[in-house]
C-alpha cells in the first residue's frame, strides 16, 4: 500500500513537474534518454496519466522512423521504454525493436570470460574486457523484463546470468557493496571505489528483477540475498539529510541525488522494513527538486575513475536524464498500491 507518510496529491504534482521538465530535454537513442524515459514510463504506470504515454510514444515513433542505430550494451536502456509502450498499446513495432535489441545481446554483444557483457558505450569510448555495474540496469534488467513478458526462457536466463556474473565480479564480500568496475586484464576492480550511483543501478534493478522471477527458481534467492545484504550496508551509510554520498564509504564526499533516488526505490520495495529510511530519503530528494522540475545535485556521466578523488570531482552543475529518471522511479514506487 502507499506509505502513510506519502501525500498522494503532492507527490503526483511533483512527478508531473519532473516529467514536464524531462520532456524539455533532447535525447538520442542511448542510455541517458533510456533511463530518463524509464522513469517517465514508471510515472505513467503509477499515475495513469495518458499524456506521459503520448509523449513517450511520439519520441519513440520519431526514432523508429529514423531507423535503429548501431547497438551498444549501454544503449539497451531504451528497451525499457519499448516494453512499456508495447504493453500499453500492443503496437508490434515496439516489441519487434525490443526483440532485435535482445537478440543483439544474446548473439553479438562482447563478453568477458564468465559471460558478463563488456560495458560498451559507443564509438570513441572503449573499455575492453571491463565489466561495469551499470550494465545490470541497461542490459540485465531489460533481458529479465522482456524474457518475463514474452515467456522467453533464453532472454530471461541470460538476464539472470548477468546478475549472477556481476555479483561474482563486483559485490564485495566484506562490505556487501558493489564496486563500479572490474578489469579482466589486470584482474582488479581498478580504483576499487564503491560508487553510489553504481550501487543504485544494482539495488534498483535487483528489486525489480525479483518481480519477474518465480520464487521456485534458484536465481530468486541468489538475487534476493545479494540485495538483502547490500541494502543492509547501504542504510548504515545514509546521511542526516536522507541522501547518500557519491563515494559511499567517504561521508565527506558530496551527497548525490540520482544515486539516492535509486537506492531509495530499492528500499521502498522492502515495505515496512525500511520505512524510516525511505521517509528520510523522500524528504532529502524532494528538497533537491527545483520549481521547474529539474532534479538538482546529480553527477554527470561517470566512467570508472582513476581514484576516489576522480568521483568527487564529477560536476553536479547540470540537469541529467538519469537524475530525472531515477527520481521518477522512486516517486512512482511510492505511489504504487501493490508490491
Secondary structure, DSSP 4 states (H G I P E B T S, - for coil): ---TT--HHHHHHHHHHHHHHHTTS---SSHHHHHHHHHHHHHHHHH--HHHHHHHHHHHHHHHHH-PPPP-SGGGGHHHHHHHHHHHH--HHHHHHHHHHHHHHHHTS-B-TTSPBP----TT---TTEEETTHIIIIIHHHHHHHHHHT-HHHHHHHHHHHHHHHHHHB-TTT-PBPSEEETTTTB-TT---BHHHHHHHHHHHHHHGGGS-TTSHHHHHHHHHHHHHHHHHGGG--TTS-EESBTT-TTSPEEHHHHHHHHHHHHTTGGGGHHHHHHHHHHHHTTB-TTSPBPS--------SSHHHHHTS---S--HHHHHHHHHHHHHHH-S--
